Amino acid sequence: MASLVGGMVAGADSIEDLGLLRHGGMEPGSDSVELADVAERERAQERPQRRRGIRPAEHRALAGLTGQTPLLGSAGSERAGPVLVDVDDTIVEVHGHAKQGAGFGYSKLRALNALVATVTTAATAPVIVAQRLRRGSCGSPRGAARLVADAAAQVRRLLPGHRPLVRMDSAFYGRGPVLAALRGGCNVSVTVRQNTTIKTAIAQISQDDWIPIEYPDAVLDEATDRWISRAEVAEVSFTAFAAQKPAEQVPGRLIVRRMPDLNPNGQDGLFDVCGSTPSSPPAASTP
């Protein structure tokens, strides 16, 4: 996406014209290729904020497209319904030892790592509003706080008057991404891993608070890779990052699901999936 927008800004009007992005669009064998390589290395050493110069052009292009098409529905319309922003990374396998940025990460594949944020409304398909292409060996949350902040700002421009819900998995459970979403005017729903703090909060749930769910058909639980036909859910008040200073603590709800189907011997249900949903931004981000 960034290359396409960069090519259009540089004057490309076809796929073939995108060749002008390679070494300044010089012909193979040109005497100036060496100078182009030097310039490329110098640009790579610039500060990150300078390398982000193409992103305002991306934002303007997407805003213009949204204004002329029903890409995200009518801007500011109440009919847009809930606005969801999903953040996740994906592995793009590549081949060749000389591939720039390729590395072995948690997937054990030689790959690049793409971090993507999409926005979805009740009547529209997902639209990419922020993306980063990263080294294959980097961890999932690297740079996520900045990407979430960019995505929140872009959604505010595209759909003013709405408070989006940012959804992330447990890889992004941290102060950076969560606080960036809250400070960007979004609600947050993020999966959390079990630890001593989470187990202590779960232990406070009364047995009477569990609400049974009967699935019409068995569903595959991705967390356990097993089929289940029923489950129970409950919630309890929870403050995320309680060990941090007050400005970085996030009060909310811990929503827990347990699946008795996985415990045929009558043991207590296992708490396989826990979600933390902040109910309000921290004090530092309150207007």
C-alpha positions as CSV (number, residue, x, y, z in Angstrom):
1,M,0.0,0.0,0.0
2,A,2.8,2.5,0.9
3,S,4.6,1.7,-2.3
4,L,1.5,2.2,-4.4
5,V,0.7,5.6,-2.8
6,G,4.3,6.6,-3.0
7,G,4.3,5.8,-6.7
8,M,1.2,7.8,-7.3
9,V,2.6,10.8,-5.5
10,A,5.7,10.5,-7.7
11,G,3.6,10.5,-10.8
12,A,3.0,6.8,-11.6
13,D,-0.3,6.1,-13.3
14,S,0.2,2.3,-14.0
15,I,1.9,-0.7,-12.4
16,E,4.8,-0.4,-14.9
17,D,5.4,3.2,-13.8
18,L,6.1,2.0,-10.3
19,G,9.6,1.1,-11.5
20,L,10.5,4.7,-10.9
21,L,10.7,3.9,-7.2
22,R,13.6,1.5,-7.7
23,H,16.9,3.4,-7.4
24,G,15.3,6.6,-8.4
25,G,13.9,5.1,-11.6
26,M,17.3,4.8,-13.2
27,E,17.9,2.3,-16.0
28,P,19.9,-0.9,-15.2
29,G,23.6,-0.4,-15.8
30,S,23.4,3.3,-15.3
31,D,26.6,5.0,-14.0
32,S,24.5,6.7,-11.4
33,V,23.4,3.5,-9.7
34,E,26.2,3.6,-7.2
35,L,25.2,7.1,-6.2
36,A,21.6,5.9,-5.9
37,D,22.8,3.1,-3.6
38,V,24.6,5.7,-1.4
39,A,21.5,7.9,-1.3
40,E,19.4,4.9,-0.3
41,R,21.7,4.0,2.6
42,E,21.6,7.6,3.8
43,R,17.8,7.6,3.7
44,A,17.7,4.4,5.7
45,Q,19.8,6.1,8.4
46,E,17.4,9.0,8.8
47,R,15.3,9.3,11.9
48,P,12.0,7.3,12.0
49,Q,9.8,10.4,11.9
50,R,11.3,11.4,8.6
51,R,10.8,8.0,7.1
52,R,7.1,8.4,8.0
53,G,6.7,11.3,5.6
54,I,4.7,9.2,3.2
55,R,1.9,8.5,5.7
56,P,0.2,11.8,5.5
57,A,-0.2,11.2,1.8
58,E,-1.7,7.8,2.5
59,H,-4.1,9.4,5.0
60,R,-5.2,12.1,2.5
61,A,-5.7,9.5,-0.3
62,L,-7.9,7.3,1.9
63,A,-9.9,10.3,3.2
64,G,-10.5,11.5,-0.4
65,L,-11.5,8.0,-1.4
66,T,-13.9,7.7,1.5
67,G,-15.4,11.0,0.7
68,Q,-16.2,10.0,-2.9
69,T,-17.2,6.4,-2.4
70,P,-19.3,4.4,0.2
71,L,-16.1,2.8,1.4
72,L,-17.0,3.3,5.1
73,G,-20.6,4.5,4.7
74,S,-21.6,8.1,5.2
75,A,-19.1,9.9,7.4
76,G,-20.7,10.9,10.7
77,S,-23.8,9.0,10.0
78,E,-25.4,7.2,13.0
79,R,-26.3,4.4,10.6
80,A,-22.7,3.3,10.6
81,G,-23.4,1.5,13.9
82,P,-20.5,0.1,15.9
83,V,-17.0,0.9,14.5
84,L,-14.5,-1.8,15.1
85,V,-10.7,-1.4,14.8
86,D,-8.8,-4.7,14.7
87,V,-5.0,-4.8,15.2
88,D,-3.0,-7.9,14.4
89,D,0.3,-8.9,12.8
90,T,0.8,-11.5,10.0
91,I,3.7,-13.4,8.7
92,V,4.7,-13.1,5.0
93,E,7.0,-15.9,4.0
94,V,9.9,-15.0,1.7
95,H,12.7,-16.9,0.0
96,G,16.4,-16.1,-0.5
97,H,19.1,-15.4,2.0
98,A,19.6,-11.8,0.7
99,K,16.0,-10.7,1.2
100,Q,16.2,-7.5,3.1
101,G,14.6,-7.6,6.6
102,A,13.8,-11.4,6.4
103,G,14.2,-13.3,9.6
104,F,13.0,-16.2,11.7
105,G,10.4,-15.2,14.2
106,Y,7.8,-17.1,16.2
107,S,6.6,-18.8,13.1
108,K,10.0,-20.5,12.5
109,L,9.7,-19.4,8.8
110,R,12.0,-17.0,6.9
111,A,9.5,-14.1,6.6
112,L,8.7,-10.5,7.0
113,N,6.2,-9.3,9.6
114,A,3.3,-7.0,8.7
115,L,1.4,-5.1,11.4
116,V,-2.0,-4.1,10.2
117,A,-5.0,-2.1,11.6
118,T,-8.4,-2.3,9.9
119,V,-11.6,-0.5,10.5
120,T,-15.0,-2.1,10.0
121,T,-18.6,-0.9,10.3
122,A,-21.9,-2.8,10.4
123,A,-22.4,-2.2,6.7
124,T,-18.9,-2.2,5.3
125,A,-16.0,-4.6,4.8
126,P,-12.7,-4.1,6.6
127,V,-10.5,-1.2,5.4
128,I,-6.8,-0.9,6.2
129,V,-6.2,2.4,8.0
130,A,-2.6,1.8,9.2
131,Q,0.2,-0.7,8.4
132,R,3.8,-1.4,9.0
133,L,6.2,-3.8,7.3
134,R,8.8,-5.0,9.9
135,R,11.6,-7.4,10.1
136,G,10.6,-11.0,10.3
137,S,12.3,-11.6,13.7
138,C,10.6,-8.8,15.5
139,G,8.0,-9.4,18.2
140,S,4.3,-8.8,17.6
141,P,3.9,-5.7,19.8
142,R,6.9,-3.9,18.4
143,G,5.7,-0.5,17.2
144,A,2.1,-1.3,18.1
145,A,1.5,1.8,20.3
146,R,2.4,4.1,17.4
147,L,0.3,2.2,14.9
148,V,-2.7,2.2,17.2
149,A,-2.4,5.9,17.7
150,D,-2.2,6.4,13.9
151,A,-5.1,4.2,13.3
152,A,-7.2,6.0,16.0
153,A,-6.4,9.4,14.5
154,Q,-7.3,8.1,11.0
155,V,-10.6,6.7,12.1
156,R,-11.5,10.0,13.8
157,R,-10.9,11.7,10.5
158,L,-12.9,9.2,8.5
159,L,-15.8,8.6,10.9
160,P,-16.2,11.7,13.1
161,G,-18.7,11.4,15.9
162,H,-18.0,7.7,16.6
163,R,-16.1,6.1,19.5
164,P,-14.4,3.0,17.9
165,L,-13.7,-0.2,19.8
166,V,-10.1,-1.4,19.3
167,R,-9.7,-5.1,19.5
168,M,-6.4,-6.9,20.1
169,D,-5.1,-10.3,21.1
170,S,-2.9,-11.1,24.1
171,A,0.3,-10.2,22.2
172,F,-0.7,-6.6,22.4
173,Y,-1.7,-6.5,26.0
174,G,0.6,-3.8,27.3
175,R,0.5,-0.2,28.5
176,G,1.7,1.2,25.1
177,P,-1.1,-0.1,22.8
178,V,-3.9,0.1,25.4
179,L,-3.1,3.7,26.5
180,A,-2.6,4.8,22.9
181,A,-6.1,3.6,22.0
182,L,-7.7,5.2,25.0
183,R,-5.9,8.5,24.5
184,G,-7.0,8.3,20.8
185,G,-10.7,8.3,21.9
186,C,-11.3,4.6,21.6
187,N,-12.7,1.8,23.8
188,V,-10.5,-1.3,24.1
189,S,-11.1,-5.0,24.2
190,V,-7.9,-7.0,24.6
191,T,-7.3,-10.7,25.4
192,V,-5.0,-11.3,28.4
193,R,-2.8,-14.2,29.4
194,Q,-3.3,-16.0,32.7
195,N,-1.0,-15.0,35.4
196,T,-1.2,-14.7,39.2
197,T,-3.1,-11.4,39.0
198,I,-5.6,-12.7,36.5
199,K,-6.1,-16.0,38.5
200,T,-6.7,-13.9,41.7
201,A,-9.4,-11.8,39.9
202,I,-11.1,-14.9,38.5
203,A,-11.2,-16.5,42.0
204,Q,-13.4,-13.6,43.1
205,I,-16.2,-14.6,40.8
206,S,-19.1,-16.3,42.6
207,Q,-20.4,-19.6,41.2
208,D,-23.8,-17.9,40.9
209,D,-22.4,-15.3,38.5
210,W,-21.6,-17.7,35.7
211,I,-24.1,-17.5,32.8
212,P,-24.4,-20.7,30.6
213,I,-24.1,-20.5,26.8
214,E,-25.5,-23.2,24.6
215,Y,-24.1,-23.2,21.1
216,P,-26.6,-24.4,18.4
217,D,-23.7,-26.3,16.8
218,A,-20.3,-27.2,18.1
219,V,-17.7,-24.6,17.4
220,L,-13.9,-24.8,17.2
221,D,-12.2,-23.0,20.0
222,E,-9.0,-21.5,18.6
223,A,-7.3,-21.2,22.0
224,T,-7.5,-24.9,22.6
225,D,-8.0,-26.3,19.1
226,R,-10.9,-28.3,20.3
227,W,-14.6,-28.5,19.5
228,I,-17.0,-27.2,22.2
229,S,-20.8,-27.2,22.4
230,R,-21.4,-25.1,25.6
231,A,-19.6,-22.6,27.8
232,E,-20.1,-20.3,30.7
233,V,-19.2,-16.6,31.0
234,A,-18.9,-14.2,33.9
235,E,-17.2,-10.8,34.5
236,V,-15.5,-9.1,37.4
237,S,-14.1,-5.6,37.9
238,F,-10.5,-5.4,37.1
239,T,-7.8,-2.7,36.9
240,A,-5.1,-3.4,34.3
241,F,-1.5,-2.4,35.1
242,A,-2.4,-1.8,38.7
243,A,1.3,-1.9,39.7
244,Q,2.0,1.2,37.6
245,K,1.6,4.8,38.5
246,P,-2.1,6.0,38.7
247,A,-2.0,7.7,35.4
248,E,-1.2,4.4,33.6
249,Q,-3.7,2.2,35.4
250,V,-6.8,1.3,33.4
251,P,-10.0,0.4,35.2
252,G,-12.4,-1.9,33.4
253,R,-13.9,-5.4,33.3
254,L,-12.4,-8.9,33.1
255,I,-14.7,-11.1,31.0
256,V,-14.0,-14.8,31.5
257,R,-15.2,-17.8,29.6
258,R,-14.9,-21.4,30.8
259,M,-15.8,-24.6,29.0
260,P,-17.1,-27.5,31.1
261,D,-16.9,-29.7,28.0
262,L,-13.1,-29.9,28.6
263,N,-13.6,-31.3,32.1
264,P,-15.6,-34.5,31.8
265,N,-14.6,-35.6,35.3
266,G,-16.6,-32.9,37.0
267,Q,-13.6,-30.8,37.9
268,D,-13.8,-27.0,38.0
269,G,-14.0,-25.4,34.6
270,L,-10.9,-24.2,32.9
271,F,-10.5,-20.5,32.2
272,D,-9.1,-20.7,28.7
273,V,-10.0,-17.2,27.4
274,C,-9.9,-14.0,29.4
275,G,-10.7,-10.6,27.9
276,S,-10.1,-7.3,29.6
277,T,-12.4,-4.4,28.5
278,P,-11.4,-1.0,29.9
279,S,-14.5,1.0,30.9
280,S,-12.9,4.4,30.9
281,P,-9.5,6.0,30.0
282,P,-7.0,6.6,32.7
283,A,-6.9,9.9,34.6
284,A,-4.1,11.2,32.5
285,S,-6.2,11.1,29.3
286,T,-9.4,12.4,30.8
287,P,-10.3,15.7,29.2
